[in-house]
Amino acid sequence: MSSLRPHRQSSAIGFYGFIALLIAAAIISQKARAGEIETGAVLTTEVDSLVKGGLDVGSSGLSNLDLTAHWQNDSGWEAFGYVLGDFGDDFSANRVGDVQVTSNIDCPDGWRLFEAYGKKTFGEDRGYVMAGLINLNGIFDVQDNATVFLNASHGIGVDYSQTGPSIFPTTGLGLVGQWHFTSHQTVRAGVFDGVPGDPYDNKKFVYIKLSAEEGSHWVGEYQYDFTGGFVKLGAWKNTATLDRLDSTGTSDDNGGAYAQVGFTLSGNDDHGLKGWVRAGLANDQLMAIADYVGGGLVYTDPIRGHDSDQLGFAMAAAHFGAPYQVSTGETLKREITYELTYRWDIRDGLSLQPDLQYVQNPYGRTDIDDAVVVGLRLKTDLMALR
């Protein structure tokens, strides 16, 4: 089976680089009065079972530990650190065979410095600038109404994630700015390391490498908020030169765009039915996925007495471009994943979530049977349970 994972080379600053980042954060913090440090620890564990179709029927366990520390003061200065610990099997790659990945914590084992940045807010909280190791998907292409779903495409569209940007589980250096023009309109932009490292090299704690050959990654997004919803329009570009899939030469036109609409059908922020639709495009001369469309509905408080529980249904469809199909010698269909999920908030900081996904045409291939995946996720906020 062909792989979408880009070949990456990186150098690592390892433990000494981490110490250097901490020193830099300390220097920044000295410019303002001492603030309060908030810490967090969230453990997510799940068992995923392929019960039919796919590559290899069976079950796998996944776990993810998020350790965070956040400092801020009254002068608008902030510092944030985030360490990831991920353990388990490559469930989608080894069992399902899909391209979109059925679990958003499915990745190679390892401890990683996920984020470490400084941030300055200004203009009466209308704008900010931040720099350091940054998760691009924490700011750009955020699917606000889709957070309950497990499939990775509902975190960031596969049309975008296939380029290997600064996202889970490996991030790179970045510089991001945002400004609220009005109460309804926001513009944000960022530039990131073009190749933030290889997530399969789990022996390194942090990766930093800047080079002209690997280029940079630019992204911009406009957001318009209206009563009960929003519209987001984004565009991105990698500056590195890549080989064309049809082997006719190289190109530096590796870019794409996405659009998202979120809406409320009933209720308000704390109760009722919300939905969203997202679509994205990439350059099919360079990337395998030419376009993507996804969306879904989420009902909050579906059962009386369970105010924060959520019930959701979503769909995600990825289309393989013609040049990629020709390059692999395969005729690939559109991969479509349907997901039904329910998150039961047992108490503050503790939730249990059964999940069902049906993957039609895994990796677009007709020789792989449609896959049925059943999952059960337990999420524990260790700080809330103290």
N, C-alpha and C positions, 0 to 999 in steps of 0.2 A: 504494500500500500504506500502510495506517495505521502510525503509529510509536508505540512505547511510550516514547520518550525524553521525559521531562518538560521543559516549558519552564522555564528557569532564568535568573535574572538575578543577577549578582554584581559586587562591586567587588573589586579586586585590590590587595594591598599590594606585589606585585612584589619587586624586588631589595631595596628598603629594608626591607620587611617581613621578608625572609629574614635580613638583617643583625640586625634587632631580635630575631628568634628565637634567633640565635646568641648575642647578648649575654645574653638571658635564661638560656640554657643555661649560659653561663659563670658567671653569678651563682649559679645553683644549685650548680654544681660547686665553688664556693669554700667551700661549707658543709661539705665533707667533704674528706678527704685525697685527694691526687691518685691517680688510678687509671690503668688501662691502656686505650688506645684500640685497638680492633680494626676494621679496614677490610675491606670486601668489594666485589668487582666480578664480576658474573655476566652473561654475554651469552647470550641465547636467540635463535636465528634459526630460521625454519622456512619451508618452501614448502608451501602448501596448494593443492590442485587440485580443482576441481569437475569431475568426469568425466562426470556424467550428471544430468539434471534441473535443479532450481533455477531461477535467473534467467538466468545467463550462464555457460556452460561456459568454463573457463579456469583459469589459475593466478595466484597472488599470493604475494608474499614479505612476511613479517612479521619484525620484530626488536624486541627489548626488552633494554635495558641497565639493570641494577640496581646502584646505587652506594650503599654503606652505611657508616656509622661508628657504633660502639657503645663507649660509655665506662661503666665501673662501678668502684666501689671496695668496700672491706670493710665500709662502714657502711650498705649497702643502697641507695645512690643510683645511679641509672643515667641516661644520656642517650643518645638514639638519633636518627640522621638518615638519611634515605633519599631519594635522588633517582632518578627514573625518566626514561629516554629511550625513547620508543616511535616506531617508524617503519614504514611500510608502507601497505597498502591496507585499506579497510573490507571485508574478505573476505565476512563473513556478509551485510552489508547490500547489497553490490554484486553478489555472485555467488550465494550460497545462498538468501537471503531468509528465513532462519529467525529466530525470536525468541530462542532460547536461546544462540546464538553458538557456533560450532564450535571456536574457539580462545580460550583465556583470556588471550592477549596481543593480541587484536584490538581496537584502539581508535584514535582519531585521533592523528596525529603530534604530537609535542611533548615538551619537557622540563618536568618537573613536580617540585615538592617534594612527595613522597608522604607522608612521615612526619617529624615533628620533635617529640619529646616528652621529658619528664622523668618518672622513675619512682622511687618509694620503696617498698622491700620492708620488711615489719615482721613482728612476731610469730613469730620463728624461721622465716621464709620461708612462713608460713601465709597471708599476705595481702599485697596491694600496692595502691597508688593511682598512677595515671598521668594526665598531662594534656598537651595539645598537639594537633598534627595527628596523628590516629590512624586507621589502617586498621581499621575495625570488623570486617571479615572475618578479620583476623588473630587475633581473640579470640572472636567470636560466630559461630555457625553454621558452625564449622570442620568439614569432613568429613574427619576424620583418615585414614580408610582409602582416600580417593579422590584423593590427591595426584598419582598417576601420570597421571590422565586430563586430556585437553586441553579438553573441552567445559566452558564456563563454568559451567553449572548444577551441576557437581560441585565447584565452589569455593564457591559460594553459590547457593541455590535461586532460580530466576527469580521465584518468588512474592514473595521478599524484595528481590532486586536491582532489580526493576521500579520500586520506590519512590524510587530514586536516593539510597541512603544513602552514608555515608562509606566508599567502597570504591574499588578499582581502576577507573579510573586517577586519580580526583580525590577527595581527602579533605577533611574539615573539622575544625574544632576539636572536641575531645571530652574528657570526664572519665570515667575507668573505674576501678572498684574490684573486687577479687576477694578471697574468703576461703575457705580450706579448713576446713570445720567438722570433718570427720574425714578419715581416709585415703581414704575412699570418696566423700565428698560435698563438692561445690564449688558456690558461688554467685558469679556475677559480674553486674555491672550497669553501665550506662553511659548518658550523655546526650551527644548530638552536635548540631552545627549541622544544622538541618533541611534546608538546601539547600547542599551543599558546593561548588557552582560548576558550571560548564558544561564538560564534558570536550571539547566541540567548539571551545572558545575556547583554542586551543593556543598563543596568543601570550603568555599570562600564565604565570609560573612558579609562583605560589601564589595561592590564592583565600581570602579571609576576608570574610565578611559575616554579621552577626548582626542579625536583625530579627524583631519580633513577627509580622509578616505571613508570613514564611517559616517561622516556628515552630522547634521542636526535635524531635529524634528520640530516643526513649527505648527501651532494650532491656534485657532481663534474661534470664538463662539459669541453669538448674540442671543439674548433671552428677552422675551416679552411676556410679562405676567399679566393675567387678567383674572377676573373673579372666578375662582374654582379651577384655574388651570394655567397653562403656560405654552409658549412656543419657543423652541430652540433651533437655531441654525448654526451649523459648524462646518469648518473646513480645515484640512491638515495637509502638510507636505513634508516629505523627507528629502533632504538635499543630496544624499548619496547616489552615486551612479550604480545602476543594477543591470544585469543581463536581461534582455527581453526574452520572454518565454518562447517566442518563435525562432530564437537563435539567429536573428537578423542583425544583431548588434547590441548596443547598450542605450540606456535612457536615464535621465535624471528627472523625469516627469512622474515621480511616484507621489501622487496626491489623491485626495478624495474629499467627500463631503457627506454630511448627514443632516437629517431633520427629525425633529421629535415634537409631538403634540401631546400634552397631558390635559386631562379634563375630569370634571366631577359630574356624575350623572344623577346622584342623589346624596343628601346629607351634607356633611361638612368635613373638616380636616380630621375629626376624631371618630366619625361614624358615617357609614354609607358606602356608596359604590363609586369607585374611581377607575379610570382607564388611561391607556396611552397607546400611541402608535409611533414607531420609529422606522426610518428607512435610511439606507446608506449606500454609497457608491465608492468603488475603488478603480484604479487603472488596471483593466484586465490584461493589458500587455505585459504587466510586471507582477501582478498579484493573482493568486488562484481564485479567490472569491471576488466576483465582479460586482455583485449587489446583494443586499440583505434587506428583509423587511420583517418586523416583529411587532408584537403588541399584546395587550391582554386587559383583563378586568380584575379588580381586587375589591372585595367587600370586607370592611372593617366592622367588628362587632356583629358577626352573623348570628350569634346565639345570645339570648338574653343572659346577662350576668357575666359575659366574657367580653368586656369592653374593648380590649386590645387584640383579641384574636383576629386572624385574617384568613379568608378563603379566596383563592385565586386560580384563574385559568389563563394560560398564555400560549402563544404560538411564536415560533422563530424559524425563518426560512432563509437558507443560504444557497446562492446560485453560483456554480462554478463557471468561470468564463471560458469561452471557446478556445483561446490560445492555450490555456492550461490543459484543457482536455486533449487538445492535439499533442501537446508536449508529453503527456503521459500515455498516449495511445489508448485512452479509455473514453467511453461515452458516459458522462456523469449526469445524473438527474439532480434536481433540487433537493437538498436535505431539509426536511421539515420536522421540527420537534414540537409536540404538544405536551403541556405540563399542567397537571392539576395538583394543588398543594393546599395544606391547611396548617397554620401555625397556632398552636395552643400555648398561650402564655400561662404557665402554671402559677407563677408568682413573679414578683419583680426580680429580674435577673435570671430567670429559668424558663426555658420554653422547649417544647417537643413538637417536631414537625414531620408528619408523614408526607411523602411526595411520590407522585406517579408520573412517569414520562414515557411517551411513545415516540420513537425516532423512526421516521419514514425515510428510507434510502440512506442509511448511514454512510457518510462520506460520498454520497451521491452514487454509490455503487449498486448495481442490480444483482451482483453475486453475493451480497450480504443481506440476509433477511432483516426485515424491520425489527427493531429492538424494543423490548418492554423493560423498563427500569423502575424498580421500586426502592425507595430510599426512606430512611428514618434518621432525622437529625436532632441532636440534643445540644442546646446552646446554653452555656452557663456563664454569667457574669460573676466571676469569683470575688470581685470587690463588693458587689451588692449582697452577696451571701455571707459576708463576714459577720 
